[in-house]
């Protein structure tokens, strides 16, 4: 039996006196990333026992609204790609992509 390899991703959140994120950094040693700065993060994990997703959504107080709109658009596009890989549901993926295009159009992102 082969030895199990584990990989670790670390998220660090620097908070102000009111517990508002001022700094976000992340590290992924296997990916060669060490204390990389970020302004926002969305993390979802699936709780199979309770059949629900658990999430953490954080952004720093200096995250500009225009960047947040781009971040959400790119996240939605990425989620539709991931949905396709995970389910092979072409019809729903196309619907999701249509929404992404609509989202970008309404926010004048493209």
Biopython code that builds the backbone (N, CA, C, O; Angstrom):
import numpy as np
from Bio.PDB.StructureBuilder import StructureBuilder

atoms = [
    (1, "UNK", "N", (0.846, -1.183, 0.000)),
    (1, "UNK", "CA", (0.000, 0.000, 0.000)),
    (1, "UNK", "C", (0.891, 1.245, 0.000)),
    (1, "UNK", "O", (1.867, 1.324, 0.746)),
    (2, "UNK", "N", (0.543, 2.205, -0.839)),
    (2, "UNK", "CA", (1.363, 3.401, -0.923)),
    (2, "UNK", "C", (1.052, 4.366, 0.209)),
    (2, "UNK", "O", (-0.034, 4.346, 0.788)),
    (3, "UNK", "N", (2.029, 5.208, 0.509)),
    (3, "UNK", "CA", (1.880, 6.199, 1.566)),
    (3, "UNK", "C", (0.972, 7.326, 1.080)),
    (3, "UNK", "O", (1.125, 7.811, -0.041)),
    (4, "UNK", "N", (0.037, 7.737, 1.918)),
    (4, "UNK", "CA", (-0.892, 8.816, 1.601)),
    (4, "UNK", "C", (-0.166, 10.151, 1.627)),
    (4, "UNK", "O", (0.527, 10.479, 2.590)),
    (5, "UNK", "N", (-0.336, 10.914, 0.556)),
    (5, "UNK", "CA", (0.228, 12.264, 0.492)),
    (5, "UNK", "C", (-0.851, 13.253, 0.889)),
    (5, "UNK", "O", (-1.988, 13.148, 0.430)),
    (6, "UNK", "N", (-0.515, 14.192, 1.718)),
    (6, "UNK", "CA", (-1.467, 15.253, 2.065)),
    (6, "UNK", "C", (-0.920, 16.586, 1.595)),
    (6, "UNK", "O", (0.290, 16.773, 1.461)),
    (7, "UNK", "N", (-1.826, 17.498, 1.352)),
    (7, "UNK", "CA", (-1.480, 18.834, 0.907)),
    (7, "UNK", "C", (-2.254, 19.821, 1.764)),
    (7, "UNK", "O", (-3.389, 19.553, 2.157)),
    (8, "UNK", "N", (-1.651, 20.944, 2.048)),
    (8, "UNK", "CA", (-2.290, 21.914, 2.928)),
    (8, "UNK", "C", (-2.396, 23.272, 2.251)),
    (8, "UNK", "O", (-1.451, 23.750, 1.622)),
    (9, "UNK", "N", (-3.562, 23.879, 2.394)),
    (9, "UNK", "CA", (-3.796, 25.246, 1.950)),
    (9, "UNK", "C", (-4.116, 26.046, 3.208)),
    (9, "UNK", "O", (-4.991, 25.670, 3.989)),
    (10, "UNK", "N", (-3.406, 27.141, 3.395)),
    (10, "UNK", "CA", (-3.569, 27.951, 4.594)),
    (10, "UNK", "C", (-4.125, 29.319, 4.229)),
    (10, "UNK", "O", (-3.637, 29.978, 3.310)),
    (11, "UNK", "N", (-5.153, 29.737, 4.961)),
    (11, "UNK", "CA", (-5.728, 31.069, 4.808)),
    (11, "UNK", "C", (-5.476, 31.838, 6.094)),
    (11, "UNK", "O", (-5.701, 31.323, 7.189)),
    (12, "UNK", "N", (-5.003, 33.082, 5.958)),
    (12, "UNK", "CA", (-4.747, 33.925, 7.116)),
    (12, "UNK", "C", (-5.567, 35.195, 6.968)),
    (12, "UNK", "O", (-5.565, 35.827, 5.912)),
    (13, "UNK", "N", (-6.268, 35.565, 8.033)),
    (13, "UNK", "CA", (-7.119, 36.753, 8.017)),
    (13, "UNK", "C", (-6.651, 37.700, 9.111)),
    (13, "UNK", "O", (-6.691, 37.365, 10.294)),
    (14, "UNK", "N", (-6.209, 38.884, 8.706)),
    (14, "UNK", "CA", (-5.833, 39.930, 9.656)),
    (14, "UNK", "C", (-7.044, 40.818, 9.906)),
    (14, "UNK", "O", (-7.606, 41.386, 8.971)),
    (15, "UNK", "N", (-7.446, 40.937, 11.175)),
    (15, "UNK", "CA", (-8.657, 41.666, 11.532)),
    (15, "UNK", "C", (-8.336, 42.975, 12.253)),
    (15, "UNK", "O", (-7.331, 43.085, 12.956)),
    (16, "UNK", "N", (-9.211, 43.963, 12.063)),
    (16, "UNK", "CA", (-9.071, 45.194, 12.827)),
    (16, "UNK", "C", (-9.745, 45.028, 14.184)),
    (16, "UNK", "O", (-10.203, 43.933, 14.511)),
    (17, "UNK", "N", (-9.811, 46.072, 14.960)),
    (17, "UNK", "CA", (-10.377, 45.996, 16.318)),
    (17, "UNK", "C", (-11.867, 45.640, 16.327)),
    (17, "UNK", "O", (-12.390, 45.214, 17.357)),
    (18, "UNK", "N", (-12.559, 45.809, 15.189)),
    (18, "UNK", "CA", (-13.977, 45.462, 15.075)),
    (18, "UNK", "C", (-14.200, 44.114, 14.391)),
    (18, "UNK", "O", (-15.321, 43.795, 13.993)),
    (19, "UNK", "N", (-13.134, 43.323, 14.254)),
    (19, "UNK", "CA", (-13.185, 42.009, 13.630)),
    (19, "UNK", "C", (-13.511, 42.066, 12.133)),
    (19, "UNK", "O", (-14.049, 41.111, 11.574)),
    (20, "UNK", "N", (-13.180, 43.195, 11.489)),
    (20, "UNK", "CA", (-13.366, 43.365, 10.051)),
    (20, "UNK", "C", (-12.044, 43.027, 9.369)),
    (20, "UNK", "O", (-10.994, 43.524, 9.777)),
    (21, "UNK", "N", (-12.083, 42.181, 8.327)),
    (21, "UNK", "CA", (-10.830, 41.814, 7.654)),
    (21, "UNK", "C", (-10.104, 43.023, 7.046)),
    (21, "UNK", "O", (-10.681, 43.807, 6.292)),
    (22, "UNK", "N", (-8.831, 43.144, 7.400)),
    (22, "UNK", "CA", (-7.967, 44.171, 6.821)),
    (22, "UNK", "C", (-6.982, 43.565, 5.839)),
    (22, "UNK", "O", (-6.555, 44.223, 4.891)),
    (23, "UNK", "N", (-6.620, 42.302, 6.070)),
    (23, "UNK", "CA", (-5.635, 41.635, 5.220)),
    (23, "UNK", "C", (-5.981, 40.163, 5.090)),
    (23, "UNK", "O", (-6.313, 39.499, 6.072)),
    (24, "UNK", "N", (-5.900, 39.665, 3.869)),
    (24, "UNK", "CA", (-6.082, 38.241, 3.594)),
    (24, "UNK", "C", (-4.826, 37.746, 2.892)),
    (24, "UNK", "O", (-4.355, 38.373, 1.943)),
    (25, "UNK", "N", (-4.294, 36.643, 3.346)),
    (25, "UNK", "CA", (-3.180, 35.996, 2.658)),
    (25, "UNK", "C", (-3.452, 34.500, 2.613)),
    (25, "UNK", "O", (-4.173, 33.955, 3.449)),
    (26, "UNK", "N", (-2.858, 33.849, 1.615)),
    (26, "UNK", "CA", (-3.021, 32.402, 1.495)),
    (26, "UNK", "C", (-1.722, 31.779, 1.037)),
    (26, "UNK", "O", (-0.903, 32.401, 0.360)),
    (27, "UNK", "N", (-1.564, 30.525, 1.432)),
    (27, "UNK", "CA", (-0.374, 29.762, 1.069)),
    (27, "UNK", "C", (-0.804, 28.369, 0.626)),
    (27, "UNK", "O", (-1.734, 27.784, 1.181)),
    (28, "UNK", "N", (-0.118, 27.853, -0.373)),
    (28, "UNK", "CA", (-0.320, 26.488, -0.850)),
    (28, "UNK", "C", (1.059, 25.978, -1.264)),
    (28, "UNK", "O", (1.490, 26.159, -2.403)),
    (29, "UNK", "N", (1.725, 25.349, -0.329)),
    (29, "UNK", "CA", (3.109, 24.938, -0.527)),
    (29, "UNK", "C", (3.291, 24.089, -1.782)),
    (29, "UNK", "O", (4.254, 24.286, -2.523)),
    (30, "UNK", "N", (2.380, 23.147, -2.030)),
    (30, "UNK", "CA", (2.496, 22.296, -3.217)),
    (30, "UNK", "C", (2.375, 23.095, -4.508)),
    (30, "UNK", "O", (2.871, 22.664, -5.549)),
    (31, "UNK", "N", (1.727, 24.241, -4.454)),
    (31, "UNK", "CA", (1.573, 25.093, -5.629)),
    (31, "UNK", "C", (2.616, 26.193, -5.702)),
    (31, "UNK", "O", (2.590, 27.014, -6.619)),
    (32, "UNK", "N", (3.529, 26.218, -4.748)),
    (32, "UNK", "CA", (4.573, 27.229, -4.731)),
    (32, "UNK", "C", (4.073, 28.611, -4.322)),
    (32, "UNK", "O", (4.675, 29.623, -4.680)),
    (33, "UNK", "N", (2.984, 28.655, -3.581)),
    (33, "UNK", "CA", (2.410, 29.936, -3.165)),
    (33, "UNK", "C", (2.658, 30.120, -1.676)),
    (33, "UNK", "O", (2.340, 29.245, -0.871)),
    (34, "UNK", "N", (3.224, 31.257, -1.318)),
    (34, "UNK", "CA", (3.569, 31.544, 0.067)),
    (34, "UNK", "C", (3.114, 32.943, 0.442)),
    (34, "UNK", "O", (3.630, 33.927, -0.089)),
    (35, "UNK", "N", (2.166, 33.041, 1.338)),
    (35, "UNK", "CA", (1.656, 34.324, 1.847)),
    (35, "UNK", "C", (1.276, 35.301, 0.737)),
    (35, "UNK", "O", (1.655, 36.472, 0.763)),
    (36, "UNK", "N", (0.525, 34.800, -0.229)),
    (36, "UNK", "CA", (0.052, 35.634, -1.339)),
    (36, "UNK", "C", (-1.123, 36.480, -0.852)),
    (36, "UNK", "O", (-2.056, 35.967, -0.235)),
    (37, "UNK", "N", (-1.065, 37.779, -1.135)),
    (37, "UNK", "CA", (-2.142, 38.680, -0.707)),
    (37, "UNK", "C", (-3.380, 38.518, -1.583)),
    (37, "UNK", "O", (-3.285, 38.227, -2.776)),
    (38, "UNK", "N", (-4.532, 38.712, -0.971)),
    (38, "UNK", "CA", (-5.811, 38.694, -1.673)),
    (38, "UNK", "C", (-6.700, 39.752, -1.029)),
    (38, "UNK", "O", (-6.486, 40.139, 0.120)),
    (39, "UNK", "N", (-7.690, 40.211, -1.770)),
    (39, "UNK", "CA", (-8.639, 41.175, -1.220)),
    (39, "UNK", "C", (-9.986, 40.550, -0.908)),
    (39, "UNK", "O", (-10.792, 41.138, -0.186)),
    (40, "UNK", "N", (-10.241, 39.351, -1.452)),
    (40, "UNK", "CA", (-11.511, 38.679, -1.203)),
    (40, "UNK", "C", (-11.329, 37.177, -1.356)),
    (40, "UNK", "O", (-10.415, 36.711, -2.036)),
    (41, "UNK", "N", (-12.224, 36.422, -0.703)),
    (41, "UNK", "CA", (-12.211, 34.971, -0.837)),
    (41, "UNK", "C", (-13.610, 34.424, -0.589)),
    (41, "UNK", "O", (-14.370, 34.950, 0.223)),
    (42, "UNK", "N", (-13.921, 33.370, -1.301)),
    (42, "UNK", "CA", (-15.169, 32.635, -1.117)),
    (42, "UNK", "C", (-14.770, 31.176, -0.955)),
    (42, "UNK", "O", (-14.077, 30.623, -1.808)),
    (43, "UNK", "N", (-15.195, 30.560, 0.115)),
    (43, "UNK", "CA", (-14.862, 29.165, 0.370)),
    (43, "UNK", "C", (-16.142, 28.407, 0.677)),
    (43, "UNK", "O", (-16.911, 28.804, 1.552)),
    (44, "UNK", "N", (-16.369, 27.319, -0.040)),
    (44, "UNK", "CA", (-17.526, 26.463, 0.205)),
    (44, "UNK", "C", (-17.051, 25.039, 0.420)),
    (44, "UNK", "O", (-16.169, 24.549, -0.285)),
    (45, "UNK", "N", (-17.641, 24.389, 1.395)),
    (45, "UNK", "CA", (-17.379, 22.964, 1.633)),
    (45, "UNK", "C", (-18.719, 22.247, 1.762)),
    (45, "UNK", "O", (-19.701, 22.829, 2.225)),
    (46, "UNK", "N", (-18.754, 20.988, 1.353)),
    (46, "UNK", "CA", (-19.987, 20.218, 1.386)),
    (46, "UNK", "C", (-20.035, 19.363, 2.640)),
    (46, "UNK", "O", (-19.142, 18.550, 2.876)),
    (47, "UNK", "N", (-21.074, 19.542, 3.443)),
    (47, "UNK", "CA", (-21.329, 18.724, 4.623)),
    (47, "UNK", "C", (-22.292, 17.621, 4.195)),
    (47, "UNK", "O", (-23.504, 17.833, 4.141)),
    (48, "UNK", "N", (-21.756, 16.458, 3.894)),
    (48, "UNK", "CA", (-22.561, 15.349, 3.383)),
    (48, "UNK", "C", (-23.565, 14.849, 4.420)),
    (48, "UNK", "O", (-24.683, 14.464, 4.079)),
    (49, "UNK", "N", (-23.160, 14.858, 5.671)),
    (49, "UNK", "CA", (-24.045, 14.377, 6.739)),
    (49, "UNK", "C", (-25.335, 15.185, 6.804)),
    (49, "UNK", "O", (-26.420, 14.613, 6.912)),
    (50, "UNK", "N", (-25.227, 16.501, 6.738)),
    (50, "UNK", "CA", (-26.400, 17.377, 6.824)),
    (50, "UNK", "C", (-26.930, 17.823, 5.467)),
    (50, "UNK", "O", (-27.904, 18.571, 5.383)),
    (51, "UNK", "N", (-26.270, 17.350, 4.395)),
    (51, "UNK", "CA", (-26.684, 17.697, 3.030)),
    (51, "UNK", "C", (-26.805, 19.207, 2.828)),
    (51, "UNK", "O", (-27.828, 19.707, 2.360)),
    (52, "UNK", "N", (-25.725, 19.927, 3.195)),
    (52, "UNK", "CA", (-25.724, 21.374, 3.025)),
    (52, "UNK", "C", (-24.310, 21.887, 2.805)),
    (52, "UNK", "O", (-23.329, 21.282, 3.238)),
    (53, "UNK", "N", (-24.239, 23.011, 2.126)),
    (53, "UNK", "CA", (-22.935, 23.633, 1.942)),
    (53, "UNK", "C", (-22.686, 24.616, 3.077)),
    (53, "UNK", "O", (-23.592, 25.301, 3.551)),
    (54, "UNK", "N", (-21.450, 24.658, 3.485)),
    (54, "UNK", "CA", (-20.998, 25.582, 4.519)),
    (54, "UNK", "C", (-20.044, 26.546, 3.832)),
    (54, "UNK", "O", (-19.254, 26.132, 2.982)),
    (55, "UNK", "N", (-20.103, 27.812, 4.183)),
    (55, "UNK", "CA", (-19.271, 28.744, 3.437)),
    (55, "UNK", "C", (-18.713, 29.847, 4.300)),
    (55, "UNK", "O", (-19.241, 30.181, 5.361)),
    (56, "UNK", "N", (-17.636, 30.392, 3.807)),
    (56, "UNK", "CA", (-17.001, 31.568, 4.390)),
    (56, "UNK", "C", (-16.800, 32.553, 3.242)),
    (56, "UNK", "O", (-16.157, 32.226, 2.244)),
    (57, "UNK", "N", (-17.338, 33.731, 3.383)),
    (57, "UNK", "CA", (-17.169, 34.804, 2.397)),
    (57, "UNK", "C", (-16.515, 35.977, 3.119)),
    (57, "UNK", "O", (-17.092, 36.544, 4.047)),
    (58, "UNK", "N", (-15.323, 36.332, 2.692)),
    (58, "UNK", "CA", (-14.600, 37.439, 3.324)),
    (58, "UNK", "C", (-14.028, 38.363, 2.269)),
    (58, "UNK", "O", (-13.624, 37.923, 1.192)),
    (59, "UNK", "N", (-13.997, 39.642, 2.583)),
    (59, "UNK", "CA", (-13.295, 40.610, 1.756)),
    (59, "UNK", "C", (-12.760, 41.691, 2.658)),
    (59, "UNK", "O", (-13.333, 42.000, 3.703)),
    (60, "UNK", "N", (-11.643, 42.264, 2.231)),
    (60, "UNK", "CA", (-11.030, 43.323, 3.019)),
    (60, "UNK", "C", (-11.797, 44.624, 2.829)),
    (60, "UNK", "O", (-12.497, 44.819, 1.835)),
    (61, "UNK", "N", (-11.647, 45.502, 3.803)),
    (61, "UNK", "CA", (-12.399, 46.758, 3.735)),
    (61, "UNK", "C", (-11.904, 47.668, 2.618)),
    (61, "UNK", "O", (-12.569, 48.650, 2.287)),
    (62, "UNK", "N", (-10.747, 47.362, 2.030)),
    (62, "UNK", "CA", (-10.278, 48.178, 0.906)),
    (62, "UNK", "C", (-10.559, 47.529, -0.456)),
    (62, "UNK", "O", (-10.003, 47.948, -1.471)),
    (63, "UNK", "N", (-11.425, 46.506, -0.475)),
    (63, "UNK", "CA", (-11.817, 45.866, -1.746)),
    (63, "UNK", "C", (-12.778, 46.809, -2.478)),
    (63, "UNK", "O", (-13.879, 47.064, -1.990)),
    (64, "UNK", "N", (-12.374, 47.329, -3.642)),
    (64, "UNK", "CA", (-13.252, 48.236, -4.385)),
    (64, "UNK", "C", (-14.467, 47.500, -4.968)),
    (64, "UNK", "O", (-14.375, 46.332, -5.344)),
    (65, "UNK", "N", (-15.585, 48.191, -5.034)),
    (65, "UNK", "CA", (-16.826, 47.602, -5.546)),
    (65, "UNK", "C", (-16.655, 47.144, -6.989)),
    (65, "UNK", "O", (-17.178, 46.089, -7.350)),
    (66, "UNK", "N", (-15.947, 47.891, -7.824)),
    (66, "UNK", "CA", (-15.776, 47.472, -9.217)),
    (66, "UNK", "C", (-14.988, 46.164, -9.307)),
    (66, "UNK", "O", (-15.280, 45.327, -10.162)),
    (67, "UNK", "N", (-13.997, 45.979, -8.437)),
    (67, "UNK", "CA", (-13.261, 44.713, -8.412)),
    (67, "UNK", "C", (-14.142, 43.586, -7.873)),
    (67, "UNK", "O", (-14.036, 42.445, -8.324)),
    (68, "UNK", "N", (-15.007, 43.900, -6.914)),
    (68, "UNK", "CA", (-15.909, 42.880, -6.365)),
    (68, "UNK", "C", (-16.857, 42.380, -7.451)),
    (68, "UNK", "O", (-17.138, 41.184, -7.523)),
    (69, "UNK", "N", (-17.346, 43.275, -8.288)),
    (69, "UNK", "CA", (-18.234, 42.870, -9.385)),
    (69, "UNK", "C", (-17.505, 41.943, -10.354)),
    (69, "UNK", "O", (-18.069, 40.942, -10.796)),
    (70, "UNK", "N", (-16.250, 42.271, -10.688)),
    (70, "UNK", "CA", (-15.444, 41.400, -11.554)),
    (70, "UNK", "C", (-15.179, 40.054, -10.888)),
    (70, "UNK", "O", (-15.263, 39.004, -11.525)),
    (71, "UNK", "N", (-14.863, 40.100, -9.611)),
    (71, "UNK", "CA", (-14.606, 38.872, -8.844)),
    (71, "UNK", "C", (-15.822, 37.951, -8.879)),
    (71, "UNK", "O", (-15.690, 36.747, -9.097)),
    (72, "UNK", "N", (-16.995, 38.517, -8.667)),
    (72, "UNK", "CA", (-18.199, 37.695, -8.697)),
    (72, "UNK", "C", (-18.464, 37.146, -10.095)),
    (72, "UNK", "O", (-18.830, 35.980, -10.240)),
    (73, "UNK", "N", (-18.288, 37.961, -11.109)),
    (73, "UNK", "CA", (-18.505, 37.471, -12.473)),
    (73, "UNK", "C", (-17.564, 36.316, -12.786)),
    (73, "UNK", "O", (-17.998, 35.276, -13.281)),
    (74, "UNK", "N", (-16.283, 36.493, -12.500)),
    (74, "UNK", "CA", (-15.308, 35.442, -12.783)),
    (74, "UNK", "C", (-15.593, 34.185, -11.959)),
    (74, "UNK", "O", (-15.380, 33.071, -12.437)),
    (75, "UNK", "N", (-16.070, 34.357, -10.737)),
    (75, "UNK", "CA", (-16.427, 33.216, -9.896)),
    (75, "UNK", "C", (-17.614, 32.467, -10.479)),
    (75, "UNK", "O", (-17.622, 31.236, -10.504)),
    (76, "UNK", "N", (-18.616, 33.201, -10.949)),
    (76, "UNK", "CA", (-19.785, 32.562, -11.555)),
    (76, "UNK", "C", (-19.405, 31.783, -12.818)),
    (76, "UNK", "O", (-19.891, 30.673, -13.032)),
    (77, "UNK", "N", (-18.544, 32.358, -13.646)),
    (77, "UNK", "CA", (-18.073, 31.661, -14.854)),
    (77, "UNK", "C", (-17.324, 30.386, -14.456)),
    (77, "UNK", "O", (-17.531, 29.322, -15.039)),
    (78, "UNK", "N", (-16.461, 30.514, -13.467)),
    (78, "UNK", "CA", (-15.697, 29.363, -13.000)),
    (78, "UNK", "C", (-16.609, 28.277, -12.419)),
    (78, "UNK", "O", (-16.383, 27.088, -12.644)),
    (79, "UNK", "N", (-17.631, 28.685, -11.677)),
    (79, "UNK", "CA", (-18.578, 27.713, -11.129)),
    (79, "UNK", "C", (-19.325, 26.977, -12.229)),
    (79, "UNK", "O", (-19.589, 25.781, -12.105)),
    (80, "UNK", "N", (-19.667, 27.674, -13.299)),
    (80, "UNK", "CA", (-20.361, 26.994, -14.393)),
    (80, "UNK", "C", (-19.427, 25.982, -15.069)),
    (80, "UNK", "O", (-19.866, 24.901, -15.463)),
    (81, "UNK", "N", (-18.147, 26.329, -15.201)),
    (81, "UNK", "CA", (-17.171, 25.380, -15.755)),
    (81, "UNK", "C", (-17.024, 24.157, -14.842)),
    (81, "UNK", "O", (-16.988, 23.022, -15.317)),
    (82, "UNK", "N", (-16.940, 24.397, -13.549)),
    (82, "UNK", "CA", (-16.806, 23.317, -12.583)),
    (82, "UNK", "C", (-18.053, 22.442, -12.572)),
    (82, "UNK", "O", (-17.961, 21.219, -12.470)),
    (83, "UNK", "N", (-19.221, 23.077, -12.676)),
    (83, "UNK", "CA", (-20.478, 22.328, -12.725)),
    (83, "UNK", "C", (-20.474, 21.364, -13.910)),
    (83, "UNK", "O", (-20.894, 20.213, -13.788)),
    (84, "UNK", "N", (-19.996, 21.845, -15.055)),
    (84, "UNK", "CA", (-19.936, 20.995, -16.247)),
    (84, "UNK", "C", (-18.996, 19.807, -16.026)),
    (84, "UNK", "O", (-19.338, 18.671, -16.354)),
    (85, "UNK", "N", (-17.817, 20.074, -15.470)),
    (85, "UNK", "CA", (-16.852, 18.998, -15.213)),
    (85, "UNK", "C", (-17.422, 17.962, -14.252)),
    (85, "UNK", "O", (-17.200, 16.762, -14.412)),
    (86, "UNK", "N", (-18.161, 18.442, -13.248)),
    (86, "UNK", "CA", (-18.664, 17.558, -12.205)),
    (86, "UNK", "C", (-19.902, 16.774, -12.629)),
    (86, "UNK", "O", (-20.110, 15.656, -12.159)),
    (87, "UNK", "N", (-20.735, 17.349, -13.517)),
    (87, "UNK", "CA", (-22.033, 16.722, -13.820)),
    (87, "UNK", "C", (-22.225, 16.319, -15.274)),
    (87, "UNK", "O", (-23.082, 15.491, -15.583)),
    (88, "UNK", "N", (-21.437, 16.898, -16.162)),
    (88, "UNK", "CA", (-21.606, 16.696, -17.610)),
    (88, "UNK", "C", (-22.999, 17.133, -18.090)),
    (88, "UNK", "O", (-23.480, 16.648, -19.114)),
    (89, "UNK", "N", (-23.639, 18.038, -17.359)),
    (89, "UNK", "CA", (-24.973, 18.542, -17.698)),
    (89, "UNK", "C", (-24.823, 19.770, -18.611)),
    (89, "UNK", "O", (-24.742, 20.904, -18.139)),
    (90, "UNK", "N", (-24.789, 19.521, -19.913)),
    (90, "UNK", "CA", (-24.549, 20.578, -20.888)),
    (90, "UNK", "C", (-25.671, 21.615, -20.921)),
    (90, "UNK", "O", (-25.419, 22.811, -21.069)),
    (91, "UNK", "N", (-26.899, 21.151, -20.782)),
    (91, "UNK", "CA", (-28.039, 22.062, -20.850)),
    (91, "UNK", "C", (-28.013, 23.085, -19.706)),
    (91, "UNK", "O", (-28.178, 24.281, -19.945)),
    (92, "UNK", "N", (-27.809, 22.624, -18.477)),
    (92, "UNK", "CA", (-27.775, 23.546, -17.346)),
    (92, "UNK", "C", (-26.519, 24.417, -17.388)),
    (92, "UNK", "O", (-26.554, 25.584, -16.998)),
    (93, "UNK", "N", (-25.417, 23.851, -17.860)),
    (93, "UNK", "CA", (-24.202, 24.653, -17.988)),
    (93, "UNK", "C", (-24.426, 25.799, -18.959)),
    (93, "UNK", "O", (-23.991, 26.922, -18.702)),
    (94, "UNK", "N", (-25.095, 25.532, -20.062)),
    (94, "UNK", "CA", (-25.403, 26.593, -21.026)),
    (94, "UNK", "C", (-26.287, 27.663, -20.389)),
    (94, "UNK", "O", (-26.097, 28.854, -20.634)),
    (95, "UNK", "N", (-27.243, 27.243, -19.579)),
    (95, "UNK", "CA", (-28.108, 28.194, -18.878)),
    (95, "UNK", "C", (-27.294, 29.052, -17.913)),
    (95, "UNK", "O", (-27.499, 30.262, -17.815)),
    (96, "UNK", "N", (-26.375, 28.415, -17.209)),
    (96, "UNK", "CA", (-25.524, 29.150, -16.281)),
    (96, "UNK", "C", (-24.644, 30.147, -17.030)),
    (96, "UNK", "O", (-24.472, 31.280, -16.579)),
    (97, "UNK", "N", (-24.088, 29.737, -18.167)),
    (97, "UNK", "CA", (-23.255, 30.631, -18.982)),
    (97, "UNK", "C", (-24.073, 31.812, -19.503)),
    (97, "UNK", "O", (-23.579, 32.938, -19.558)),
    (98, "UNK", "N", (-25.338, 31.550, -19.888)),
    (98, "UNK", "CA", (-26.222, 32.636, -20.319)),
    (98, "UNK", "C", (-26.399, 33.650, -19.199)),
    (98, "UNK", "O", (-26.363, 34.858, -19.436)),
    (99, "UNK", "N", (-26.590, 33.155, -17.972)),
    (99, "UNK", "CA", (-26.732, 34.067, -16.844)),
    (99, "UNK", "C", (-25.456, 34.862, -16.632)),
    (99, "UNK", "O", (-25.517, 36.055, -16.335)),
    (100, "UNK", "N", (-24.297, 34.222, -16.779)),
    (100, "UNK", "CA", (-23.022, 34.926, -16.617)),
    (100, "UNK", "C", (-22.899, 36.062, -17.625)),
    (100, "UNK", "O", (-22.436, 37.151, -17.288)),
    (101, "UNK", "N", (-23.311, 35.806, -18.854)),
    (101, "UNK", "CA", (-23.280, 36.848, -19.890)),
    (101, "UNK", "C", (-24.243, 37.980, -19.530)),
    (101, "UNK", "O", (-23.907, 39.154, -19.686)),
    (102, "UNK", "N", (-25.428, 37.632, -19.054)),
    (102, "UNK", "CA", (-26.424, 38.621, -18.626)),
    (102, "UNK", "C", (-25.886, 39.458, -17.471)),
    (102, "UNK", "O", (-26.027, 40.680, -17.463)),
    (103, "UNK", "N", (-25.271, 38.797, -16.500)),
    (103, "UNK", "CA", (-24.676, 39.448, -15.333)),
    (103, "UNK", "C", (-23.631, 40.469, -15.784)),
    (103, "UNK", "O", (-23.633, 41.613, -15.328)),
    (104, "UNK", "N", (-22.739, 40.047, -16.681)),
    (104, "UNK", "CA", (-21.690, 40.940, -17.181)),
    (104, "UNK", "C", (-22.277, 42.111, -17.951)),
    (104, "UNK", "O", (-21.817, 43.245, -17.814)),
    (105, "UNK", "N", (-23.292, 41.838, -18.761)),
    (105, "UNK", "CA", (-23.936, 42.897, -19.536)),
    (105, "UNK", "C", (-24.583, 43.943, -18.617)),
    (105, "UNK", "O", (-24.406, 45.143, -18.825)),
    (106, "UNK", "N", (-25.314, 43.501, -17.627)),
    (106, "UNK", "CA", (-26.018, 44.409, -16.720)),
    (106, "UNK", "C", (-25.063, 45.243, -15.879)),
    (106, "UNK", "O", (-25.396, 46.358, -15.477)),
    (107, "UNK", "N", (-23.873, 44.703, -15.611)),
    (107, "UNK", "CA", (-22.886, 45.437, -14.826)),
    (107, "UNK", "C", (-21.853, 46.144, -15.704)),
    (107, "UNK", "O", (-20.878, 46.702, -15.201)),
    (108, "UNK", "N", (-22.078, 46.116, -17.029)),
    (108, "UNK", "CA", (-21.140, 46.730, -17.982)),
    (108, "UNK", "C", (-19.707, 46.244, -17.777)),
    (108, "UNK", "O", (-18.762, 47.033, -17.769)),
    (109, "UNK", "N", (-19.566, 44.932, -17.612)),
    (109, "UNK", "CA", (-18.239, 44.353, -17.402)),
    (109, "UNK", "C", (-17.535, 44.009, -18.700)),
    (109, "UNK", "O", (-16.314, 43.858, -18.729)),
    (110, "UNK", "N", (-18.319, 43.883, -19.795)),
    (110, "UNK", "CA", (-17.687, 43.491, -21.061)),
    (110, "UNK", "C", (-17.843, 44.591, -22.077)),
    (110, "UNK", "O", (-17.379, 44.456, -23.210)),
]
sb = StructureBuilder()
sb.init_structure("model")
sb.init_model(0)
sb.init_chain("A")
sb.init_seg("    ")
for serial, (resi, resn, name, xyz) in enumerate(atoms, 1):
    if name == "N":
        sb.init_residue(resn, " ", resi, " ")
    sb.init_atom(name, np.array(xyz, "f"), 0.0, 1.0, " ", f" {name:<3s}", serial, name[0])
structure = sb.get_structure()
